[in-house]
Amino acid sequence: MTQAHDDRRLMAILFTDISGYTSLTERDEATAIRVRERHRTLVRALASQFEGEVVDATGDESLSIFPSALLAVDCALALQAALRDDRDLAIRVGIHLGDVTRRGAEVIGEGVNVAARIRPLAEPGGIAISESVYQAVRTRPHIRATSLGAQALKNVTTPVNVFTLSSESESPKRSKSRRRRMTLLVGAAFALVATGWVVWSQYRVPILASFFLAAPRYFRSPVEQNVGFATTSDGVRIAYATTGSGPPVIFVLGWGTHLEQGIFSTLYDPVGWIAHVSEQHVLVRFDGRGFGLSERQVSDFSLDARVRDLEAVADSLRFERFALYAISAGGPAAITYAARHPERVSRLVLVESSAGPASLARPPAVAEELDGIVRLMRTSWDSVAVRDMWISYLNPQTSEVFRRVQSELFRVAGDGAAMSGFFTAWFSEDVSAQAATLRLPTLVIHGDQDAPVPLEYGLKLAALIPGSRLEILKGANHSTTVFDPRTVELVTAFLSQPD
């Protein structure tokens, strides 16, 4: 007979274990203990973020329960993202949605058994889910599933349809991905030898762009980053990544980024600015709402919404006081946050930024051109021509090859609705009043050849903020100023000064 205090309900059950843990224990017990503790800490932290509860964590395994299949899946994807570059810790995850009975600290039922039996079907670092979970999450745009068919599970009477799961942002299996990229590079080399200069002239742009997109995965050792998630006051999930150690610095842009595969990721860092800043600081980067690993299905890109993104990240990391490093369109959000929370912001860096596009009047012809591009973003962002048009506006001095590279990075970062929504909101912003209230060390850096955010915006911004320091870089346009080694040196030196 079921006891009165038993609680029976439909729940999502998530099982994890550490792949190869037994052999690791035999080989290196100290590392095994460290890996086990990191596994437990990470599972507990992420389960809590996604409204779950860790019921059991013994040895190299864990059992967690969640109120919905989607929350369990999102937690598993967050685990997968956080451990993608960890060579020692590869976990397998199994998820099932079924009836379970909660008896004190214990969870029992066939649903628990099914989740436990599904887990070994996942590859190291992978996720396996049952049919019931798949049906609950299959329409979500950020989720990708592959069927393994019906599987006979031990002590389960009926075969269960099982799927392997990954996020839209996750790369395919590494071995397969590497083979594909190597095939592309070998094919490109063969084309050069076989068809000669004529074919090279015709196809050099896509060939070189493919090379520059693929090469960092082979020839560069990205800085190790830890990915986490914060939830804003309006319920939007924001992905952030931390690198380094020392006083904290939060990097603010808010659009067009992807922490793992895009611009300002550790993978595509042409001058090593992430590593440079991370030598002396905890550097925090985040994907703004609608972009990268953050929640995509949003419509509010207002200034207040983007400040909420920043607030959520800072609060999630429990920083009491930190510096803000904002570039371009991230400036207004950083300025507004600093004005609202002066006690928390120690220093402010503003690179190629402004008090908002509306802080100075744009010529009607320029405003009309921008409105036209934003309309095309909304309807035709999948078109290479539309992305090229936008990149040419942002970076008029960019070569054709790197315009193609940036086009692909922007495509990965977000869709046309997010791009157009962000810039429609940003074009109307003017935070001049907030800037004038700031009383903190501020560094303003601007290039004298910036086309989308002309130098006059930087001059006005420096004049608005009392006591700010202005550095004008000769011969630098919008994108090159951000990655210019001169900028990196100025910023790191400024951030390292005592308060």
SULVENLIN-V919754 format. One record per residue. N is the residue number from 0. RES is the residue in one letter. SS is DSSP state (~ for helix, > for strand, _ for the rest). D_FIRST is the distance of its C-alpha to the first C-alpha in Angstrom with 2 decimals. Layout:
n:N res:RES ss:SS d_first:D_FIRST
n:N res:RES ss:SS d_first:D_FIRST
//
This chain:
n:0 res:M ss:_ d_first:0.00
n:1 res:T ss:_ d_first:3.80
n:2 res:Q ss:_ d_first:6.26
n:3 res:A ss:_ d_first:9.24
n:4 res:H ss:_ d_first:11.61
n:5 res:D ss:_ d_first:10.28
n:6 res:D ss:> d_first:13.01
n:7 res:R ss:> d_first:13.03
n:8 res:R ss:> d_first:16.59
n:9 res:L ss:> d_first:19.53
n:10 res:M ss:> d_first:21.56
n:11 res:A ss:> d_first:24.46
n:12 res:I ss:> d_first:23.93
n:13 res:L ss:> d_first:27.16
n:14 res:F ss:> d_first:27.74
n:15 res:T ss:> d_first:31.15
n:16 res:D ss:> d_first:32.95
n:17 res:I ss:> d_first:36.59
n:18 res:S ss:_ d_first:38.65
n:19 res:G ss:_ d_first:40.70
n:20 res:Y ss:~ d_first:39.27
n:21 res:T ss:~ d_first:39.44
n:22 res:S ss:~ d_first:43.09
n:23 res:L ss:~ d_first:43.91
n:24 res:T ss:~ d_first:42.54
n:25 res:E ss:~ d_first:44.77
n:26 res:R ss:~ d_first:47.72
n:27 res:D ss:_ d_first:47.57
n:28 res:E ss:~ d_first:44.94
n:29 res:A ss:~ d_first:46.22
n:30 res:T ss:~ d_first:45.97
n:31 res:A ss:~ d_first:42.48
n:32 res:I ss:~ d_first:41.31
n:33 res:R ss:~ d_first:43.04
n:34 res:V ss:~ d_first:41.55
n:35 res:R ss:~ d_first:38.00
n:36 res:E ss:~ d_first:38.47
n:37 res:R ss:~ d_first:40.01
n:38 res:H ss:~ d_first:37.13
n:39 res:R ss:~ d_first:34.60
n:40 res:T ss:~ d_first:36.88
n:41 res:L ss:~ d_first:37.53
n:42 res:V ss:~ d_first:33.92
n:43 res:R ss:~ d_first:32.93
n:44 res:A ss:~ d_first:35.98
n:45 res:L ss:~ d_first:35.61
n:46 res:A ss:~ d_first:31.87
n:47 res:S ss:~ d_first:32.61
n:48 res:Q ss:~ d_first:35.50
n:49 res:F ss:_ d_first:33.33
n:50 res:E ss:_ d_first:30.53
n:51 res:G ss:_ d_first:28.24
n:52 res:E ss:> d_first:26.47
n:53 res:V ss:> d_first:26.77
n:54 res:V ss:> d_first:23.40
n:55 res:D ss:> d_first:24.80
n:56 res:A ss:_ d_first:28.40
n:57 res:T ss:_ d_first:29.05
n:58 res:G ss:_ d_first:32.11
n:59 res:D ss:_ d_first:33.54
n:60 res:E ss:> d_first:30.33
n:61 res:S ss:> d_first:28.55
n:62 res:L ss:> d_first:25.41
n:63 res:S ss:> d_first:25.69
n:64 res:I ss:> d_first:23.92
n:65 res:F ss:> d_first:25.90
n:66 res:P ss:_ d_first:25.46
n:67 res:S ss:_ d_first:27.59
n:68 res:A ss:~ d_first:28.93
n:69 res:L ss:~ d_first:32.47
n:70 res:L ss:~ d_first:31.93
n:71 res:A ss:~ d_first:30.43
n:72 res:V ss:~ d_first:33.37
n:73 res:D ss:~ d_first:35.93
n:74 res:C ss:~ d_first:34.61
n:75 res:A ss:~ d_first:34.95
n:76 res:L ss:~ d_first:38.45
n:77 res:A ss:~ d_first:39.39
n:78 res:L ss:~ d_first:38.34
n:79 res:Q ss:~ d_first:40.40
n:80 res:A ss:~ d_first:43.38
n:81 res:A ss:~ d_first:43.27
n:82 res:L ss:_ d_first:43.34
n:83 res:R ss:_ d_first:45.67
n:84 res:D ss:_ d_first:48.62
n:85 res:D ss:_ d_first:46.85
n:86 res:R ss:_ d_first:48.02
n:87 res:D ss:_ d_first:45.71
n:88 res:L ss:_ d_first:42.39
n:89 res:A ss:_ d_first:41.16
n:90 res:I ss:> d_first:37.46
n:91 res:R ss:> d_first:35.40
n:92 res:V ss:> d_first:32.83
n:93 res:G ss:> d_first:30.02
n:94 res:I ss:> d_first:28.30
n:95 res:H ss:> d_first:25.59
n:96 res:L ss:> d_first:24.10
n:97 res:G ss:> d_first:20.51
n:98 res:D ss:> d_first:16.95
n:99 res:V ss:> d_first:15.50
n:100 res:T ss:> d_first:12.76
n:101 res:R ss:> d_first:14.44
n:102 res:R ss:> d_first:12.98
n:103 res:G ss:_ d_first:16.03
n:104 res:A ss:_ d_first:18.85
n:105 res:E ss:> d_first:16.89
n:106 res:V ss:> d_first:16.56
n:107 res:I ss:> d_first:14.68
n:108 res:G ss:_ d_first:14.54
n:109 res:E ss:~ d_first:17.11
n:110 res:G ss:~ d_first:19.37
n:111 res:V ss:~ d_first:19.95
n:112 res:N ss:~ d_first:20.82
n:113 res:V ss:~ d_first:23.21
n:114 res:A ss:~ d_first:24.97
n:115 res:A ss:~ d_first:25.47
n:116 res:R ss:~ d_first:26.94
n:117 res:I ss:~ d_first:29.19
n:118 res:R ss:~ d_first:30.71
n:119 res:P ss:_ d_first:32.97
n:120 res:L ss:_ d_first:34.54
n:121 res:A ss:_ d_first:36.20
n:122 res:E ss:_ d_first:39.60
n:123 res:P ss:_ d_first:40.36
n:124 res:G ss:_ d_first:40.60
n:125 res:G ss:_ d_first:38.85
n:126 res:I ss:> d_first:35.78
n:127 res:A ss:> d_first:33.65
n:128 res:I ss:> d_first:31.39
n:129 res:S ss:> d_first:29.30
n:130 res:E ss:~ d_first:30.31
n:131 res:S ss:~ d_first:27.89
n:132 res:V ss:~ d_first:29.56
n:133 res:Y ss:~ d_first:32.98
n:134 res:Q ss:~ d_first:32.65
n:135 res:A ss:~ d_first:31.78
n:136 res:V ss:~ d_first:34.80
n:137 res:R ss:_ d_first:37.37
n:138 res:T ss:_ d_first:39.62
n:139 res:R ss:_ d_first:40.09
n:140 res:P ss:_ d_first:43.74
n:141 res:H ss:_ d_first:43.25
n:142 res:I ss:> d_first:40.85
n:143 res:R ss:> d_first:41.99
n:144 res:A ss:> d_first:39.79
n:145 res:T ss:> d_first:40.71
n:146 res:S ss:> d_first:38.69
n:147 res:L ss:> d_first:37.84
n:148 res:G ss:> d_first:36.63
n:149 res:A ss:> d_first:33.54
n:150 res:Q ss:> d_first:32.18
n:151 res:A ss:_ d_first:30.15
n:152 res:L ss:_ d_first:27.66
n:153 res:K ss:_ d_first:26.23
n:154 res:N ss:_ d_first:22.65
n:155 res:V ss:_ d_first:22.75
n:156 res:T ss:_ d_first:23.16
n:157 res:T ss:_ d_first:25.48
n:158 res:P ss:_ d_first:28.59
n:159 res:V ss:> d_first:28.59
n:160 res:N ss:> d_first:31.78
n:161 res:V ss:> d_first:32.79
n:162 res:F ss:> d_first:35.50
n:163 res:T ss:> d_first:37.44
n:164 res:L ss:> d_first:38.19
n:165 res:S ss:> d_first:41.05
n:166 res:S ss:> d_first:42.67
n:167 res:E ss:_ d_first:45.87
n:168 res:S ss:_ d_first:47.54
n:169 res:E ss:_ d_first:46.59
n:170 res:S ss:_ d_first:49.22
n:171 res:P ss:_ d_first:48.51
n:172 res:K ss:_ d_first:47.87
n:173 res:R ss:~ d_first:50.61
n:174 res:S ss:~ d_first:52.10
n:175 res:K ss:~ d_first:52.37
n:176 res:S ss:~ d_first:53.67
n:177 res:R ss:~ d_first:56.26
n:178 res:R ss:~ d_first:57.46
n:179 res:R ss:~ d_first:57.87
n:180 res:R ss:~ d_first:59.86
n:181 res:M ss:~ d_first:61.95
n:182 res:T ss:~ d_first:62.70
n:183 res:L ss:~ d_first:63.86
n:184 res:L ss:~ d_first:66.14
n:185 res:V ss:~ d_first:67.54
n:186 res:G ss:~ d_first:68.13
n:187 res:A ss:~ d_first:69.94
n:188 res:A ss:~ d_first:72.12
n:189 res:F ss:~ d_first:72.93
n:190 res:A ss:~ d_first:73.94
n:191 res:L ss:~ d_first:76.31
n:192 res:V ss:~ d_first:77.99
n:193 res:A ss:~ d_first:78.12
n:194 res:T ss:~ d_first:79.23
n:195 res:G ss:~ d_first:81.22
n:196 res:W ss:~ d_first:82.19
n:197 res:V ss:~ d_first:82.07
n:198 res:V ss:~ d_first:78.38
n:199 res:W ss:~ d_first:77.71
n:200 res:S ss:~ d_first:79.48
n:201 res:Q ss:~ d_first:77.46
n:202 res:Y ss:~ d_first:73.97
n:203 res:R ss:~ d_first:74.33
n:204 res:V ss:~ d_first:72.33
n:205 res:P ss:~ d_first:69.01
n:206 res:I ss:~ d_first:69.52
n:207 res:L ss:~ d_first:70.14
n:208 res:A ss:~ d_first:67.34
n:209 res:S ss:~ d_first:64.88
n:210 res:F ss:~ d_first:66.21
n:211 res:F ss:~ d_first:65.82
n:212 res:L ss:~ d_first:62.27
n:213 res:A ss:~ d_first:61.32
n:214 res:A ss:~ d_first:63.46
n:215 res:P ss:~ d_first:61.49
n:216 res:R ss:~ d_first:58.49
n:217 res:Y ss:~ d_first:60.75
n:218 res:F ss:~ d_first:63.42
n:219 res:R ss:_ d_first:61.85
n:220 res:S ss:_ d_first:59.22
n:221 res:P ss:_ d_first:57.36
n:222 res:V ss:_ d_first:56.45
n:223 res:E ss:_ d_first:52.83
n:224 res:Q ss:_ d_first:50.83
n:225 res:N ss:> d_first:47.33
n:226 res:V ss:> d_first:45.77
n:227 res:G ss:> d_first:43.44
n:228 res:F ss:> d_first:42.36
n:229 res:A ss:> d_first:42.74
n:230 res:T ss:> d_first:41.75
n:231 res:T ss:_ d_first:44.43
n:232 res:S ss:_ d_first:44.13
n:233 res:D ss:_ d_first:44.20
n:234 res:G ss:_ d_first:41.33
n:235 res:V ss:_ d_first:43.43
n:236 res:R ss:> d_first:42.49
n:237 res:I ss:> d_first:45.56
n:238 res:A ss:> d_first:46.05
n:239 res:Y ss:> d_first:48.20
n:240 res:A ss:> d_first:49.55
n:241 res:T ss:> d_first:50.91
n:242 res:T ss:> d_first:53.59
n:243 res:G ss:_ d_first:55.63
n:244 res:S ss:_ d_first:55.57
n:245 res:G ss:_ d_first:57.47
n:246 res:P ss:> d_first:57.94
n:247 res:P ss:> d_first:55.96
n:248 res:V ss:> d_first:57.68
n:249 res:I ss:> d_first:56.00
n:250 res:F ss:> d_first:57.77
n:251 res:V ss:> d_first:57.83
n:252 res:L ss:_ d_first:58.71
n:253 res:G ss:_ d_first:55.84
n:254 res:W ss:_ d_first:56.76
n:255 res:G ss:_ d_first:57.41
n:256 res:T ss:_ d_first:55.71
n:257 res:H ss:_ d_first:53.07
n:258 res:L ss:_ d_first:52.01
n:259 res:E ss:_ d_first:51.81
n:260 res:Q ss:_ d_first:54.21
n:261 res:G ss:_ d_first:56.61
n:262 res:I ss:_ d_first:59.48
n:263 res:F ss:_ d_first:58.96
n:264 res:S ss:_ d_first:56.36
n:265 res:T ss:_ d_first:56.90
n:266 res:L ss:_ d_first:57.74
n:267 res:Y ss:_ d_first:60.65
n:268 res:D ss:_ d_first:62.39
n:269 res:P ss:_ d_first:66.09
n:270 res:V ss:_ d_first:67.50
n:271 res:G ss:_ d_first:64.54
n:272 res:W ss:~ d_first:64.19
n:273 res:I ss:~ d_first:60.44
n:274 res:A ss:~ d_first:61.14
n:275 res:H ss:~ d_first:64.11
n:276 res:V ss:~ d_first:62.30
n:277 res:S ss:~ d_first:59.27
n:278 res:E ss:_ d_first:61.53
n:279 res:Q ss:_ d_first:61.69
n:280 res:H ss:> d_first:58.86
n:281 res:V ss:> d_first:55.25
n:282 res:L ss:> d_first:55.97
n:283 res:V ss:> d_first:53.38
n:284 res:R ss:> d_first:53.76
n:285 res:F ss:> d_first:51.52
n:286 res:D ss:_ d_first:51.32
n:287 res:G ss:_ d_first:51.80
n:288 res:R ss:_ d_first:49.59
n:289 res:G ss:_ d_first:50.12
n:290 res:F ss:_ d_first:51.39
n:291 res:G ss:_ d_first:50.47
n:292 res:L ss:_ d_first:46.92
n:293 res:S ss:_ d_first:46.32
n:294 res:E ss:_ d_first:44.68
n:295 res:R ss:_ d_first:47.01
n:296 res:Q ss:_ d_first:46.01
n:297 res:V ss:_ d_first:47.82
n:298 res:S ss:_ d_first:50.78
n:299 res:D ss:_ d_first:51.76
n:300 res:F ss:_ d_first:54.34
n:301 res:S ss:_ d_first:56.08
n:302 res:L ss:~ d_first:57.44
n:303 res:D ss:~ d_first:54.75
n:304 res:A ss:~ d_first:52.05
n:305 res:R ss:~ d_first:53.64
n:306 res:V ss:~ d_first:53.93
n:307 res:R ss:~ d_first:50.18
n:308 res:D ss:~ d_first:49.74
n:309 res:L ss:~ d_first:51.86
n:310 res:E ss:~ d_first:50.12
n:311 res:A ss:~ d_first:46.68
n:312 res:V ss:~ d_first:47.93
n:313 res:A ss:~ d_first:49.70
n:314 res:D ss:~ d_first:46.78
n:315 res:S ss:~ d_first:44.25
n:316 res:L ss:_ d_first:46.49
n:317 res:R ss:_ d_first:47.00
n:318 res:F ss:_ d_first:50.75
n:319 res:E ss:_ d_first:52.59
n:320 res:R ss:_ d_first:56.00
n:321 res:F ss:> d_first:57.18
n:322 res:A ss:> d_first:60.00
n:323 res:L ss:> d_first:59.95
n:324 res:Y ss:> d_first:61.75
n:325 res:A ss:> d_first:62.14
n:326 res:I ss:> d_first:64.10
n:327 res:S ss:~ d_first:65.40
n:328 res:A ss:~ d_first:63.03
n:329 res:G ss:~ d_first:60.75
n:330 res:G ss:~ d_first:63.42
n:331 res:P ss:~ d_first:62.69
n:332 res:A ss:~ d_first:58.97
n:333 res:A ss:~ d_first:59.89
n:334 res:I ss:~ d_first:62.61
n:335 res:T ss:~ d_first:60.34
n:336 res:Y ss:~ d_first:57.61
n:337 res:A ss:~ d_first:60.26
n:338 res:A ss:~ d_first:61.64
n:339 res:R ss:~ d_first:58.26
n:340 res:H ss:_ d_first:57.15
n:341 res:P ss:_ d_first:60.42
n:342 res:E ss:_ d_first:58.81
n:343 res:R ss:_ d_first:56.75
n:344 res:V ss:> d_first:59.43
n:345 res:S ss:> d_first:61.95
n:346 res:R ss:> d_first:64.09
n:347 res:L ss:> d_first:64.51
n:348 res:V ss:> d_first:65.94
n:349 res:L ss:> d_first:66.91
n:350 res:V ss:> d_first:68.24
n:351 res:E ss:_ d_first:69.84
n:352 res:S ss:_ d_first:68.13
n:353 res:S ss:_ d_first:69.15
n:354 res:A ss:_ d_first:68.23
n:355 res:G ss:_ d_first:67.14
n:356 res:P ss:~ d_first:69.12
n:357 res:A ss:~ d_first:70.00
n:358 res:S ss:~ d_first:71.62
n:359 res:L ss:_ d_first:74.78
n:360 res:A ss:_ d_first:76.10
n:361 res:R ss:_ d_first:75.95
n:362 res:P ss:_ d_first:78.79
n:363 res:P ss:~ d_first:77.89
n:364 res:A ss:~ d_first:78.38
n:365 res:V ss:~ d_first:75.86
n:366 res:A ss:~ d_first:73.30
n:367 res:E ss:~ d_first:73.76
n:368 res:E ss:~ d_first:73.35
n:369 res:L ss:~ d_first:70.11
n:370 res:D ss:~ d_first:68.69
n:371 res:G ss:~ d_first:69.57
n:372 res:I ss:~ d_first:67.84
n:373 res:V ss:~ d_first:64.65
n:374 res:R ss:~ d_first:64.64
n:375 res:L ss:~ d_first:64.96
n:376 res:M ss:~ d_first:62.12
n:377 res:R ss:~ d_first:59.82
n:378 res:T ss:~ d_first:60.74
n:379 res:S ss:~ d_first:61.92
n:380 res:W ss:_ d_first:60.53
n:381 res:D ss:_ d_first:59.75
n:382 res:S ss:_ d_first:63.51
n:383 res:V ss:~ d_first:65.25
n:384 res:A ss:~ d_first:68.31
n:385 res:V ss:~ d_first:66.50
n:386 res:R ss:~ d_first:65.00
n:387 res:D ss:~ d_first:68.46
n:388 res:M ss:~ d_first:69.98
n:389 res:W ss:~ d_first:67.64
n:390 res:I ss:~ d_first:68.19
n:391 res:S ss:~ d_first:71.95
n:392 res:Y ss:~ d_first:71.81
n:393 res:L ss:~ d_first:69.82
n:394 res:N ss:_ d_first:71.75
n:395 res:P ss:_ d_first:75.10
n:396 res:Q ss:_ d_first:76.37
n:397 res:T ss:_ d_first:73.47
n:398 res:S ss:_ d_first:74.56
n:399 res:E ss:~ d_first:73.45
n:400 res:V ss:~ d_first:71.32
n:401 res:F ss:~ d_first:69.43
n:402 res:R ss:~ d_first:69.09
n:403 res:R ss:~ d_first:67.20
n:404 res:V ss:~ d_first:65.03
n:405 res:Q ss:~ d_first:64.22
n:406 res:S ss:~ d_first:63.53
n:407 res:E ss:~ d_first:60.78
n:408 res:L ss:~ d_first:59.26
n:409 res:F ss:~ d_first:59.24
n:410 res:R ss:~ d_first:57.68
n:411 res:V ss:~ d_first:54.75
n:412 res:A ss:~ d_first:54.36
n:413 res:G ss:_ d_first:53.75
n:414 res:D ss:_ d_first:54.49
n:415 res:G ss:~ d_first:57.24
n:416 res:A ss:~ d_first:55.19
n:417 res:A ss:~ d_first:54.46
n:418 res:M ss:~ d_first:58.06
n:419 res:S ss:~ d_first:59.65
n:420 res:G ss:~ d_first:57.20
n:421 res:F ss:~ d_first:57.94
n:422 res:F ss:~ d_first:61.70
n:423 res:T ss:~ d_first:61.90
n:424 res:A ss:~ d_first:60.36
n:425 res:W ss:~ d_first:62.35
n:426 res:F ss:_ d_first:65.74
n:427 res:S ss:_ d_first:65.55
n:428 res:E ss:_ d_first:64.71
n:429 res:D ss:_ d_first:67.10
n:430 res:V ss:_ d_first:65.94
n:431 res:S ss:~ d_first:69.46
n:432 res:A ss:~ d_first:68.65
n:433 res:Q ss:~ d_first:65.67
n:434 res:A ss:~ d_first:67.78
n:435 res:A ss:~ d_first:70.48
n:436 res:T ss:_ d_first:68.09
n:437 res:L ss:_ d_first:67.10
n:438 res:R ss:_ d_first:68.33
n:439 res:L ss:_ d_first:67.25
n:440 res:P ss:> d_first:68.92
n:441 res:T ss:> d_first:69.05
n:442 res:L ss:> d_first:70.48
n:443 res:V ss:> d_first:71.52
n:444 res:I ss:> d_first:72.49
n:445 res:H ss:> d_first:74.05
n:446 res:G ss:> d_first:76.02
n:447 res:D ss:_ d_first:79.39
n:448 res:Q ss:_ d_first:78.84
n:449 res:D ss:_ d_first:75.46
n:450 res:A ss:_ d_first:75.60
n:451 res:P ss:_ d_first:72.30
n:452 res:V ss:_ d_first:72.29
n:453 res:P ss:_ d_first:76.01
n:454 res:L ss:~ d_first:77.36
n:455 res:E ss:~ d_first:78.11
n:456 res:Y ss:~ d_first:74.36
n:457 res:G ss:~ d_first:74.15
n:458 res:L ss:~ d_first:77.27
n:459 res:K ss:~ d_first:75.94
n:460 res:L ss:~ d_first:72.58
n:461 res:A ss:~ d_first:74.35
n:462 res:A ss:~ d_first:76.58
n:463 res:L ss:~ d_first:73.64
n:464 res:I ss:_ d_first:71.77
n:465 res:P ss:_ d_first:73.81
n:466 res:G ss:_ d_first:74.90
n:467 res:S ss:_ d_first:73.39
n:468 res:R ss:> d_first:75.01
n:469 res:L ss:> d_first:76.10
n:470 res:E ss:> d_first:76.65
n:471 res:I ss:> d_first:78.25
n:472 res:L ss:> d_first:78.06
n:473 res:K ss:_ d_first:81.04
n:474 res:G ss:_ d_first:80.51
n:475 res:A ss:_ d_first:76.75
n:476 res:N ss:_ d_first:74.96
n:477 res:H ss:~ d_first:71.42
n:478 res:S ss:~ d_first:69.34
n:479 res:T ss:~ d_first:71.70
n:480 res:T ss:~ d_first:71.82
n:481 res:V ss:~ d_first:68.09
n:482 res:F ss:~ d_first:68.40
n:483 res:D ss:_ d_first:71.93
n:484 res:P ss:~ d_first:72.19
n:485 res:R ss:~ d_first:74.22
n:486 res:T ss:~ d_first:71.27
n:487 res:V ss:~ d_first:68.90
n:488 res:E ss:~ d_first:71.31
n:489 res:L ss:~ d_first:71.92
n:490 res:V ss:~ d_first:68.23
n:491 res:T ss:~ d_first:67.17
n:492 res:A ss:~ d_first:70.13
n:493 res:F ss:~ d_first:69.37
n:494 res:L ss:~ d_first:65.64
n:495 res:S ss:_ d_first:66.56
n:496 res:Q ss:_ d_first:68.88
n:497 res:P ss:_ d_first:67.73
n:498 res:D ss:_ d_first:66.65
//
